Amino acid sequence: MSATTARPDAAGESFADLPPSPAVWCSGLRKRYRRRTAVDGVSFTVERGEVMGLLGPNGAGKTSVIKMLLGLVRPDAGEVLLLGRPGSDPFARTRVGYLPELFRYQPWLTAAEVLKLHVRLAGATVPDERRREYLAMVGLADRAGDRVGGFSKGMQQRLGLAVALVAGPELVILDEPTSALDPLGRADVRDLLLSLKDRGVAVLLNSHLIGEVERVCDRVVILDKGRVAASGTLAELLGQRELRLRLDEVGPAAAARLAAAGQVTSGGDAYTVALQDDAVIPDIVADLVGLGVRVHAVEPGRISLEERLLDILRTGHSEEHR
């Protein structure tokens, strides 16, 4: 054996030191349906233990992207890796939980029987006690023996969440999981997503409820017309802060001072200044007073995710953060 020959287990040790692959990695996904391009060059990643939100208007391509990730639709171009394996590999999906936007369970089965059936279809081994725990987790402990045909849409949504989670997936993909839930149900789902994150489970969340996305997601990808219009952490996307003021006697010098601080919008005595750093607010107010402006109100604030989303979709302006 030469002096440069490595020990047999050296390669295994070096690979063991590498960080885990992303839960989702996709690059250049494209899909056309006849003459319509539904998805056009979409690329993003979802890291382990991360909750990522997928946002965009109807027809933006969100559900098509999800179906391509799961192998339910074949992309015309692009690549997918799930938990480090090619998306075309059936084994890649064995550790993935999925709740589609539109689903129906056999109405003659009970909630417990639906869960047992899907555990069997997944090829997993989940004890009865653990299945009962998941029904309790989604608020259906007392309805386990009831037939699904008598469930409301919200109760079926809760059951769908239990189905997606019961096999202990490392990645969960949820397509509008709170669409039929009341405020209490949405709060339960929010707590559930945060508990998954604490356990290192990655979540890809497609939702129209922007407030829910803002509460639970670490990063957001915004799709528009099949393309990524913007992406980044919430801090990056919502980094712009606003200063709302009510002012009287704003002369040319004061107007120039406001403009120097950031983009200004105004109406009557109301002024809004877009800021990059709210540490400058005391200086702005002091300068305005020194210029003879009467300051009636000062309200610092941060642009909301809804406002940012609408700005991107209306103006087509985006600054991607990757």
Contacts in CASP RR format, 6 or more apart in sequence:
PFRMAT RR
TARGET T0000
AUTHOR 0000-0000-0000
METHOD contacts of the structure
MODEL  1
MSATTARPDAAGESFADLPPSPAVWCSGLRKRYRRRTAVDGVSFTVERGE
VMGLLGPNGAGKTSVIKMLLGLVRPDAGEVLLLGRPGSDPFARTRVGYLP
ELFRYQPWLTAAEVLKLHVRLAGATVPDERRREYLAMVGLADRAGDRVGG
FSKGMQQRLGLAVALVAGPELVILDEPTSALDPLGRADVRDLLLSLKDRG
VAVLLNSHLIGEVERVCDRVVILDKGRVAASGTLAELLGQRELRLRLDEV
GPAAAARLAAAGQVTSGGDAYTVALQDDAVIPDIVADLVGLGVRVHAVEP
GRISLEERLLDILRTGHSEEHR
20 48 0 8 1.000
21 81 0 8 1.000
21 83 0 8 1.000
21 84 0 8 1.000
22 45 0 8 1.000
22 46 0 8 1.000
22 47 0 8 1.000
22 48 0 8 1.000
22 81 0 8 1.000
22 84 0 8 1.000
22 202 0 8 1.000
23 46 0 8 1.000
23 47 0 8 1.000
23 48 0 8 1.000
23 49 0 8 1.000
23 50 0 8 1.000
23 82 0 8 1.000
23 83 0 8 1.000
23 170 0 8 1.000
23 171 0 8 1.000
23 202 0 8 1.000
23 204 0 8 1.000
24 44 0 8 1.000
24 45 0 8 1.000
24 46 0 8 1.000
24 69 0 8 1.000
24 80 0 8 1.000
24 81 0 8 1.000
24 82 0 8 1.000
24 171 0 8 1.000
24 202 0 8 1.000
24 204 0 8 1.000
25 45 0 8 1.000
25 79 0 8 1.000
25 80 0 8 1.000
25 81 0 8 1.000
25 84 0 8 1.000
26 42 0 8 1.000
26 43 0 8 1.000
26 44 0 8 1.000
26 45 0 8 1.000
26 65 0 8 1.000
26 68 0 8 1.000
26 69 0 8 1.000
26 78 0 8 1.000
26 79 0 8 1.000
26 80 0 8 1.000
26 81 0 8 1.000
27 43 0 8 1.000
27 78 0 8 1.000
27 79 0 8 1.000
28 41 0 8 1.000
28 42 0 8 1.000
28 43 0 8 1.000
28 77 0 8 1.000
28 78 0 8 1.000
28 79 0 8 1.000
29 39 0 8 1.000
29 41 0 8 1.000
29 42 0 8 1.000
29 43 0 8 1.000
29 65 0 8 1.000
29 68 0 8 1.000
29 75 0 8 1.000
29 77 0 8 1.000
29 78 0 8 1.000
29 80 0 8 1.000
30 37 0 8 1.000
30 39 0 8 1.000
30 40 0 8 1.000
30 41 0 8 1.000
30 42 0 8 1.000
30 75 0 8 1.000
30 76 0 8 1.000
30 77 0 8 1.000
30 78 0 8 1.000
31 37 0 8 1.000
31 38 0 8 1.000
31 39 0 8 1.000
31 64 0 8 1.000
31 68 0 8 1.000
31 73 0 8 1.000
31 75 0 8 1.000
31 76 0 8 1.000
32 38 0 8 1.000
32 76 0 8 1.000
37 226 0 8 1.000
38 59 0 8 1.000
38 61 0 8 1.000
38 64 0 8 1.000
38 226 0 8 1.000
39 61 0 8 1.000
39 64 0 8 1.000
39 65 0 8 1.000
39 68 0 8 1.000
39 75 0 8 1.000
39 226 0 8 1.000
40 225 0 8 1.000
40 226 0 8 1.000
40 227 0 8 1.000
41 77 0 8 1.000
41 78 0 8 1.000
41 226 0 8 1.000
41 227 0 8 1.000
41 228 0 8 1.000
42 65 0 8 1.000
42 223 0 8 1.000
42 226 0 8 1.000
42 227 0 8 1.000
42 228 0 8 1.000
43 228 0 8 1.000
44 52 0 8 1.000
44 221 0 8 1.000
44 228 0 8 1.000
44 231 0 8 1.000
46 52 0 8 1.000
46 171 0 8 1.000
46 202 0 8 1.000
46 203 0 8 1.000
46 204 0 8 1.000
47 202 0 8 1.000
48 170 0 8 1.000
48 200 0 8 1.000
48 202 0 8 1.000
49 196 0 8 1.000
49 197 0 8 1.000
49 200 0 8 1.000
49 201 0 8 1.000
49 202 0 8 1.000
49 203 0 8 1.000
50 197 0 8 1.000
50 202 0 8 1.000
50 203 0 8 1.000
50 218 0 8 1.000
50 219 0 8 1.000
51 193 0 8 1.000
51 194 0 8 1.000
51 196 0 8 1.000
51 197 0 8 1.000
51 202 0 8 1.000
51 203 0 8 1.000
51 205 0 8 1.000
51 216 0 8 1.000
51 217 0 8 1.000
51 218 0 8 1.000
52 202 0 8 1.000
52 203 0 8 1.000
52 204 0 8 1.000
52 205 0 8 1.000
52 217 0 8 1.000
52 218 0 8 1.000
52 219 0 8 1.000
52 220 0 8 1.000
52 221 0 8 1.000
53 204 0 8 1.000
53 205 0 8 1.000
53 206 0 8 1.000
53 207 0 8 1.000
53 213 0 8 1.000
53 217 0 8 1.000
53 219 0 8 1.000
53 220 0 8 1.000
53 221 0 8 1.000
54 62 0 8 1.000
54 65 0 8 1.000
54 66 0 8 1.000
54 204 0 8 1.000
54 205 0 8 1.000
54 206 0 8 1.000
54 207 0 8 1.000
54 220 0 8 1.000
54 221 0 8 1.000
54 223 0 8 1.000
55 62 0 8 1.000
55 207 0 8 1.000
55 210 0 8 1.000
55 213 0 8 1.000
55 220 0 8 1.000
55 221 0 8 1.000
55 222 0 8 1.000
55 223 0 8 1.000
55 305 0 8 1.000
55 309 0 8 1.000
56 62 0 8 1.000
56 222 0 8 1.000
56 223 0 8 1.000
56 224 0 8 1.000
56 229 0 8 1.000
56 309 0 8 1.000
56 313 0 8 1.000
57 224 0 8 1.000
57 313 0 8 1.000
59 226 0 8 1.000
60 223 0 8 1.000
60 224 0 8 1.000
60 225 0 8 1.000
60 226 0 8 1.000
61 223 0 8 1.000
61 226 0 8 1.000
62 175 0 8 1.000
62 206 0 8 1.000
62 223 0 8 1.000
63 101 0 8 1.000
63 175 0 8 1.000
63 206 0 8 1.000
64 73 0 8 1.000
65 223 0 8 1.000
66 173 0 8 1.000
66 175 0 8 1.000
66 204 0 8 1.000
66 206 0 8 1.000
67 73 0 8 1.000
68 74 0 8 1.000
68 75 0 8 1.000
68 80 0 8 1.000
69 80 0 8 1.000
69 82 0 8 1.000
69 87 0 8 1.000
69 173 0 8 1.000
69 204 0 8 1.000
70 93 0 8 1.000
70 96 0 8 1.000
70 98 0 8 1.000
70 173 0 8 1.000
71 80 0 8 1.000
71 87 0 8 1.000
71 88 0 8 1.000
71 93 0 8 1.000
79 86 0 8 1.000
80 86 0 8 1.000
80 87 0 8 1.000
80 88 0 8 1.000
81 87 0 8 1.000
81 92 0 8 1.000
82 92 0 8 1.000
82 93 0 8 1.000
82 96 0 8 1.000
82 171 0 8 1.000
83 92 0 8 1.000
83 95 0 8 1.000
83 96 0 8 1.000
83 170 0 8 1.000
83 171 0 8 1.000
84 92 0 8 1.000
85 91 0 8 1.000
85 92 0 8 1.000
86 92 0 8 1.000
87 93 0 8 1.000
94 122 0 8 1.000
94 123 0 8 1.000
95 168 0 8 1.000
95 169 0 8 1.000
95 170 0 8 1.000
95 171 0 8 1.000
96 169 0 8 1.000
96 170 0 8 1.000
96 171 0 8 1.000
96 172 0 8 1.000
96 173 0 8 1.000
97 164 0 8 1.000
97 165 0 8 1.000
97 167 0 8 1.000
97 168 0 8 1.000
97 169 0 8 1.000
97 171 0 8 1.000
97 172 0 8 1.000
97 173 0 8 1.000
98 164 0 8 1.000
98 172 0 8 1.000
98 173 0 8 1.000
98 174 0 8 1.000
98 175 0 8 1.000
99 160 0 8 1.000
99 161 0 8 1.000
99 163 0 8 1.000
99 164 0 8 1.000
99 172 0 8 1.000
99 173 0 8 1.000
99 174 0 8 1.000
99 175 0 8 1.000
99 177 0 8 1.000
100 175 0 8 1.000
101 175 0 8 1.000
101 176 0 8 1.000
101 179 0 8 1.000
101 206 0 8 1.000
103 156 0 8 1.000
103 160 0 8 1.000
105 114 0 8 1.000
105 148 0 8 1.000
105 156 0 8 1.000
105 159 0 8 1.000
105 160 0 8 1.000
106 114 0 8 1.000
106 117 0 8 1.000
106 148 0 8 1.000
107 147 0 8 1.000
107 148 0 8 1.000
107 149 0 8 1.000
107 150 0 8 1.000
108 147 0 8 1.000
108 148 0 8 1.000
108 149 0 8 1.000
109 117 0 8 1.000
109 147 0 8 1.000
109 148 0 8 1.000
110 144 0 8 1.000
110 145 0 8 1.000
110 146 0 8 1.000
110 147 0 8 1.000
110 148 0 8 1.000
111 135 0 8 1.000
111 140 0 8 1.000
111 143 0 8 1.000
111 144 0 8 1.000
111 145 0 8 1.000
111 146 0 8 1.000
111 148 0 8 1.000
111 151 0 8 1.000
111 159 0 8 1.000
111 162 0 8 1.000
112 131 0 8 1.000
112 132 0 8 1.000
112 135 0 8 1.000
112 144 0 8 1.000
112 145 0 8 1.000
114 148 0 8 1.000
114 159 0 8 1.000
114 163 0 8 1.000
115 131 0 8 1.000
115 134 0 8 1.000
115 135 0 8 1.000
115 159 0 8 1.000
115 162 0 8 1.000
115 163 0 8 1.000
115 166 0 8 1.000
116 131 0 8 1.000
118 163 0 8 1.000
118 166 0 8 1.000
118 167 0 8 1.000
119 125 0 8 1.000
119 126 0 8 1.000
119 131 0 8 1.000
119 166 0 8 1.000
119 167 0 8 1.000
122 167 0 8 1.000
123 167 0 8 1.000
124 166 0 8 1.000
124 167 0 8 1.000
124 168 0 8 1.000
126 166 0 8 1.000
126 167 0 8 1.000
130 166 0 8 1.000
131 166 0 8 1.000
132 141 0 8 1.000
132 144 0 8 1.000
134 162 0 8 1.000
134 165 0 8 1.000
134 166 0 8 1.000
135 141 0 8 1.000
135 143 0 8 1.000
135 144 0 8 1.000
135 159 0 8 1.000
135 162 0 8 1.000
137 162 0 8 1.000
137 165 0 8 1.000
137 192 0 8 1.000
138 158 0 8 1.000
138 159 0 8 1.000
138 160 0 8 1.000
138 161 0 8 1.000
138 162 0 8 1.000
138 188 0 8 1.000
138 192 0 8 1.000
139 158 0 8 1.000
139 188 0 8 1.000
140 155 0 8 1.000
140 158 0 8 1.000
140 159 0 8 1.000
140 162 0 8 1.000
143 151 0 8 1.000
143 155 0 8 1.000
148 156 0 8 1.000
148 159 0 8 1.000
151 159 0 8 1.000
152 180 0 8 1.000
153 180 0 8 1.000
154 180 0 8 1.000
154 181 0 8 1.000
154 182 0 8 1.000
156 180 0 8 1.000
157 177 0 8 1.000
157 178 0 8 1.000
157 179 0 8 1.000
157 180 0 8 1.000
157 181 0 8 1.000
158 181 0 8 1.000
158 185 0 8 1.000
158 188 0 8 1.000
161 174 0 8 1.000
161 177 0 8 1.000
161 189 0 8 1.000
161 192 0 8 1.000
164 172 0 8 1.000
164 174 0 8 1.000
165 172 0 8 1.000
165 192 0 8 1.000
165 196 0 8 1.000
168 201 0 8 1.000
169 201 0 8 1.000
170 200 0 8 1.000
170 201 0 8 1.000
170 202 0 8 1.000
171 201 0 8 1.000
171 202 0 8 1.000
171 203 0 8 1.000
171 204 0 8 1.000
172 196 0 8 1.000
172 201 0 8 1.000
172 202 0 8 1.000
172 203 0 8 1.000
172 204 0 8 1.000
173 203 0 8 1.000
173 204 0 8 1.000
174 203 0 8 1.000
174 204 0 8 1.000
174 205 0 8 1.000
174 206 0 8 1.000
174 207 0 8 1.000
175 206 0 8 1.000
176 206 0 8 1.000
176 207 0 8 1.000
176 208 0 8 1.000
177 189 0 8 1.000
177 205 0 8 1.000
177 207 0 8 1.000
178 185 0 8 1.000
178 186 0 8 1.000
178 189 0 8 1.000
178 207 0 8 1.000
178 209 0 8 1.000
178 212 0 8 1.000
179 207 0 8 1.000
179 208 0 8 1.000
181 188 0 8 1.000
181 189 0 8 1.000
186 209 0 8 1.000
186 212 0 8 1.000
189 212 0 8 1.000
190 212 0 8 1.000
190 215 0 8 1.000
190 216 0 8 1.000
193 203 0 8 1.000
193 205 0 8 1.000
193 216 0 8 1.000
194 216 0 8 1.000
196 203 0 8 1.000
197 203 0 8 1.000
197 216 0 8 1.000
197 218 0 8 1.000
205 213 0 8 1.000
205 216 0 8 1.000
205 217 0 8 1.000
207 213 0 8 1.000
210 304 0 8 1.000
210 305 0 8 1.000
210 306 0 8 1.000
210 309 0 8 1.000
211 305 0 8 1.000
211 306 0 8 1.000
213 220 0 8 1.000
213 305 0 8 1.000
214 234 0 8 1.000
214 304 0 8 1.000
214 305 0 8 1.000
217 234 0 8 1.000
218 233 0 8 1.000
218 234 0 8 1.000
219 231 0 8 1.000
219 232 0 8 1.000
219 233 0 8 1.000
219 234 0 8 1.000
220 230 0 8 1.000
220 231 0 8 1.000
220 232 0 8 1.000
220 233 0 8 1.000
220 234 0 8 1.000
220 237 0 8 1.000
220 305 0 8 1.000
221 228 0 8 1.000
221 230 0 8 1.000
221 231 0 8 1.000
221 232 0 8 1.000
222 228 0 8 1.000
222 229 0 8 1.000
222 230 0 8 1.000
222 231 0 8 1.000
222 309 0 8 1.000
222 312 0 8 1.000
222 313 0 8 1.000
222 318 0 8 1.000
223 229 0 8 1.000
224 312 0 8 1.000
224 313 0 8 1.000
224 316 0 8 1.000
228 320 0 8 1.000
229 312 0 8 1.000
229 313 0 8 1.000
229 316 0 8 1.000
229 318 0 8 1.000
230 237 0 8 1.000
230 308 0 8 1.000
230 312 0 8 1.000
230 318 0 8 1.000
230 319 0 8 1.000
230 320 0 8 1.000
230 321 0 8 1.000
231 320 0 8 1.000
231 321 0 8 1.000
231 322 0 8 1.000
232 320 0 8 1.000
232 321 0 8 1.000
232 322 0 8 1.000
233 321 0 8 1.000
234 305 0 8 1.000
236 321 0 8 1.000
237 305 0 8 1.000
237 308 0 8 1.000
237 321 0 8 1.000
238 302 0 8 1.000
238 303 0 8 1.000
238 304 0 8 1.000
238 305 0 8 1.000
238 308 0 8 1.000
239 276 0 8 1.000
239 302 0 8 1.000
239 303 0 8 1.000
240 274 0 8 1.000
240 275 0 8 1.000
240 276 0 8 1.000
240 302 0 8 1.000
240 303 0 8 1.000
240 308 0 8 1.000
241 274 0 8 1.000
241 275 0 8 1.000
241 276 0 8 1.000
241 277 0 8 1.000
241 278 0 8 1.000
241 300 0 8 1.000
241 301 0 8 1.000
241 302 0 8 1.000
241 303 0 8 1.000
242 272 0 8 1.000
242 273 0 8 1.000
242 274 0 8 1.000
242 275 0 8 1.000
242 300 0 8 1.000
242 301 0 8 1.000
242 302 0 8 1.000
242 303 0 8 1.000
243 261 0 8 1.000
243 272 0 8 1.000
243 273 0 8 1.000
243 275 0 8 1.000
243 278 0 8 1.000
243 281 0 8 1.000
243 284 0 8 1.000
243 298 0 8 1.000
243 299 0 8 1.000
243 300 0 8 1.000
243 301 0 8 1.000
244 270 0 8 1.000
244 271 0 8 1.000
244 272 0 8 1.000
244 297 0 8 1.000
244 298 0 8 1.000
244 299 0 8 1.000
244 300 0 8 1.000
244 301 0 8 1.000
245 270 0 8 1.000
245 271 0 8 1.000
245 272 0 8 1.000
245 273 0 8 1.000
245 288 0 8 1.000
245 295 0 8 1.000
245 297 0 8 1.000
245 298 0 8 1.000
245 299 0 8 1.000
246 269 0 8 1.000
246 270 0 8 1.000
246 271 0 8 1.000
246 295 0 8 1.000
246 296 0 8 1.000
246 297 0 8 1.000
247 254 0 8 1.000
247 269 0 8 1.000
247 271 0 8 1.000
247 288 0 8 1.000
247 293 0 8 1.000
247 294 0 8 1.000
247 295 0 8 1.000
247 296 0 8 1.000
248 269 0 8 1.000
248 293 0 8 1.000
248 294 0 8 1.000
248 296 0 8 1.000
249 292 0 8 1.000
249 293 0 8 1.000
249 294 0 8 1.000
250 258 0 8 1.000
250 271 0 8 1.000
250 293 0 8 1.000
251 291 0 8 1.000
251 293 0 8 1.000
253 291 0 8 1.000
254 288 0 8 1.000
254 291 0 8 1.000
254 292 0 8 1.000
254 293 0 8 1.000
255 264 0 8 1.000
257 284 0 8 1.000
257 287 0 8 1.000
257 288 0 8 1.000
257 291 0 8 1.000
258 264 0 8 1.000
258 271 0 8 1.000
258 273 0 8 1.000
258 284 0 8 1.000
258 288 0 8 1.000
261 273 0 8 1.000
261 275 0 8 1.000
261 280 0 8 1.000
261 284 0 8 1.000
262 273 0 8 1.000
262 274 0 8 1.000
262 275 0 8 1.000
263 273 0 8 1.000
263 274 0 8 1.000
264 271 0 8 1.000
264 272 0 8 1.000
264 273 0 8 1.000
264 274 0 8 1.000
265 271 0 8 1.000
265 272 0 8 1.000
266 272 0 8 1.000
269 296 0 8 1.000
273 284 0 8 1.000
274 303 0 8 1.000
275 281 0 8 1.000
278 300 0 8 1.000
278 301 0 8 1.000
281 298 0 8 1.000
281 300 0 8 1.000
285 295 0 8 1.000
285 298 0 8 1.000
288 295 0 8 1.000
289 295 0 8 1.000
311 317 0 8 1.000
312 318 0 8 1.000
END
